[in-house]
Amino acid sequence: MNAQTLSVPAAIRARRTTRHYRPDPVPGELLDELLDLAVEAPTAWNMQDRSIVVVTSASGRRDLPNAAFGQPQPLEAPVVLVFVAETAAWRAENADIAELAGRNGAWNADFTAMFNSRKEFHSLQQRGLTRENAVKNAMIAATYVMLAATSLGLSSAPMNGWDPDLVKKAIGINDRPDLAIAVMVAIGYSDATPPHPGRRPRERTIFTERYPSS
Ligand SMILES: Cc1cc2nc3c(=O)[nH]c(=O)nc-3n(C[C@H](O)[C@H](O)[C@H](O)COP(=O)(O)O)c2cc1C
């Protein structure tokens, strides 16, 4: 859609957390493309147990800076995406997921039966990991968004510094204990060129076959 779209490797190398934005709005078509790419992110069992609340209105964005301890990104960026982890989605009616995958020829009867059993989700629940599972899925979608944004000429900032109760209140889910905020991502145009803060040498973070003993 954009002649200057960056490749995935180029976007990975170019992306920087950007904390200041111009007020220019993100064109609707571009935001749509970004959201289409976000929902292409994989989720365990294709459960799609994460959603994105797109906050663009001035009134909608008024409460987020307070929730984010006064950080400038949600105040300045024209778009803030709130990634919601749906920790109980696996218990809900999910026949549409299996039906679509079957129609698309992606799942056979055995896989569909495994999906319908929710065996893995029951195991996660027993181990207290359903929230972690949904948050993982939300974080992958957020990562897709940040890379797609860079590729499409936009800047972004992931944010974990916020009060979850205030963020939930701002997007109208403060009465939903089954929903958790995974991350917020500010999106917009910026004149800032944040320097790469650097990464530790690979030998500090990449190991062969086994994690080194301390
Ligand atoms: C999950 C997550 C949460 C973050 N939360 C914040 C935040 O609340 N505020 C902030 O200024 N930066 C936040 N950052 C940005 C990091 O500080 C930044 O990614 C890191 O310094 C590396 O810089 P880079 O993104 O430009 O490579 C967050 C990053 C991640 C991955």
The ligand as an SDF file (V2000), in Angstrom:
LIG
                    3D

 31 33  0  0  0  0  0  0  0  0999 V2000
    6.8440   -4.1340   27.4870 C   0  0  0  0  0  0  0  0  0  0  0  0
    7.5340   -2.7960   27.4020 C   0  0  0  0  0  0  0  0  0  0  0  0
    7.0970   -1.7660   28.1980 C   0  0  0  0  0  0  0  0  0  0  0  0
    7.6860   -0.5040   28.1290 C   0  0  0  0  0  0  0  0  0  0  0  0
    7.1850    0.5090   28.8730 N   0  0  0  0  0  0  0  0  0  0  0  0
    7.6920    1.7520   28.7300 C   0  0  0  0  0  0  0  0  0  0  0  0
    7.1090    2.8410   29.4190 C   0  0  0  0  0  0  0  0  0  0  0  0
    6.1400    2.7110   30.1630 O   0  0  0  0  0  0  0  0  0  0  0  0
    7.6590    4.0510   29.2430 N   0  0  0  0  0  0  0  0  0  0  0  0
    8.7340    4.2710   28.4270 C   0  0  0  0  0  0  0  0  0  0  0  0
    9.1800    5.4070   28.3090 O   0  0  0  0  0  0  0  0  0  0  0  0
    9.2840    3.2490   27.7210 N   0  0  0  0  0  0  0  0  0  0  0  0
    8.7930    2.0050   27.8640 C   0  0  0  0  0  0  0  0  0  0  0  0
    9.3310    0.9640   27.1470 N   0  0  0  0  0  0  0  0  0  0  0  0
   10.3960    1.2280   26.1770 C   0  0  0  0  0  0  0  0  0  0  0  0
   11.7540    0.6750   26.5780 C   0  0  0  0  0  0  0  0  0  0  0  0
   12.3440    1.5210   27.5310 O   0  0  0  0  0  0  0  0  0  0  0  0
   12.6010    0.5650   25.3070 C   0  0  0  0  0  0  0  0  0  0  0  0
   12.0020   -0.4080   24.4840 O   0  0  0  0  0  0  0  0  0  0  0  0
   14.0350    0.1600   25.5780 C   0  0  0  0  0  0  0  0  0  0  0  0
   14.7030    1.1830   26.2700 O   0  0  0  0  0  0  0  0  0  0  0  0
   14.7860   -0.1480   24.3020 C   0  0  0  0  0  0  0  0  0  0  0  0
   14.7040    0.9490   23.3920 O   0  0  0  0  0  0  0  0  0  0  0  0
   14.1610    0.7300   21.9110 P   0  0  0  0  0  0  0  0  0  0  0  0
   12.7130    0.3430   22.0360 O   0  0  0  0  0  0  0  0  0  0  0  0
   14.3160    2.0490   21.2330 O   0  0  0  0  0  0  0  0  0  0  0  0
   14.9750   -0.3460   21.2800 O   0  0  0  0  0  0  0  0  0  0  0  0
    8.7810   -0.2990   27.2390 C   0  0  0  0  0  0  0  0  0  0  0  0
    9.2220   -1.3670   26.4440 C   0  0  0  0  0  0  0  0  0  0  0  0
    8.6070   -2.5800   26.5230 C   0  0  0  0  0  0  0  0  0  0  0  0
    9.1000   -3.7030   25.6280 C   0  0  0  0  0  0  0  0  0  0  0  0
  1  2  1  0
  2  3  1  0
  2 30  2  0
  3  4  2  0
  4  5  1  0
  4 28  1  0
  5  6  2  0
  6  7  1  0
  6 13  1  0
  7  8  2  0
  7  9  1  0
  9 10  1  0
 10 11  2  0
 10 12  1  0
 12 13  2  0
 13 14  1  0
 14 15  1  0
 14 28  1  0
 15 16  1  0
 16 17  1  0
 16 18  1  0
 18 19  1  0
 18 20  1  0
 20 21  1  0
 20 22  1  0
 22 23  1  0
 23 24  1  0
 24 25  2  0
 24 26  1  0
 24 27  1  0
 28 29  2  0
 29 30  1  0
 30 31  1  0
M  END
$$$$
